[in-house]
Amino acid sequence: MIQVEAHPYLPETELLEFCKEKDIVLLAFAPLGHGARPGPLEDPVITAIATRVGKTPAQVLLAWAVQRGTALLTTPRTADRAKENFNISALPREALEEINHIQIRQRLNDVVNTGSPGFIPRVNPA
């Protein structure tokens, strides 16, 4: 298993295909956009699809992640939000294609600059 940030703004498509070829599970963290505003939850493509299919933008993003073959990790803050996250259903092919054609490319969790243990540390100038 490999855990990476993945959502429509950072789809990691090549990595996902490599993982599928090698039988490695890609675990997507921040599938809803890591709380960034504006972010994937407010994206006009996502909100339009949500309206068409009668789901929330979060449910659309989670369905997209599952349908493309990723495992996912969310951190709902309430029981109602957790229930909402489980209530996803398959998106129509056209919706998947619309999401796949979103042109924004943005990492929303800048782990490289965090200096947090477990991530790449900041280098102090000598």
N, C-alpha and C positions, 0 to 999 in steps of 0.2 A: 504494500500500500504506500502511496505517496500522498501527502496532504499539501495542497496549494490553494492559493486564492483563485477562485474561478467563478465568473458570472458573465453576462453578455458583454460587459465592457472589457473583460479580460478572459476570453473563452478558453485559452490554453488548448486550442484545437489540435495542434501538432503533438503536444505532450499527451493529450487524451488518446489520439490514434496510436502513438507509440505504446502507451500503457495497455491498450486493448490487444495489440499484437503480442505483447509479452506477458499477458495475463496478470497485469498489475492493476489494482483498484486505484482509481484517482478519486480521492476524497476532497471535495470542494468545500473550502471554508469561505465564509462571507458570500454565500450564493445570493443574498439579498442586497449586497453592496456595502457591507460593513458599516451601515448607518450613515453613509455619505449623503449629504443633501446639497444640491440635487444629485441623484444617483439613479440606478436602474429602477428603483421602485416608482420614480416619477417620470421615467422615460416615456415619451409619447407613444412609441411603438408598444411598449408593455401595457400602458394604461388603456390603449385602444383595444388590444387583444383581450384584456381583462373584462372590459365592457362587453365585447362581443360574445365571450364564452361564459359570462356570468360568474367570474371568479375574481378574487382580489389580485392586485399586482404581485403580491408575495406568492400567491398560489401559482400564478403564471410562471414566475421565475423558478420556483421549485420544480414544477412540472417539466420545464425546459431542461433543467439540470438532470433530472431522472431520465427523461426520454433520450438524452444524448449519451447516457451510460455512465454518469458519475454517481458516486455516493455523495452525500452532502451532510454538512454540519451546520445547524442553526442554534441560536441561543435565545429562545423565546423568553420574554420576561414575565409572561402571565400564562395561566392554564388555558385561557381562551385562545391566545396566540398559538400555543402548542397544538391545540385542536385544529385551528385553521391550517396550520402547516401540514397536518396529516390529511386534510380534506382536499387533496389534489386529484386531478383527472387528466387523462391524455389530451394534449393539444392537437388540433388539426395540423396536418402537414404544412399548410400555408402559413400558419402562425409560427411554426418552428423556423421556416425559411425567413419570415420577416425578422424574427429575433436574430437569426444567424447573420442577417445583413446589416445589423446595427453597426455603424462605422466608428463609434467612439471607442477608443482604446485607452484605458486608464487603470492603473493599479490604485486601489483605494486603501490598502493597508501597506504603508511604506515601511516594511520590516527592515529594509536595508539601512535606514537611518534611525532606527529606534535605539540602538545601543543596549537593548534588553538582553538578559541572559537567554541563551538558546538561539539567538539570532546573530547576525554578523555584527560584531562590536564596532563602535566608533573608534577610530584611530586618533589618539591624542598627538598633536604635533610635538615634536621633540625640541 
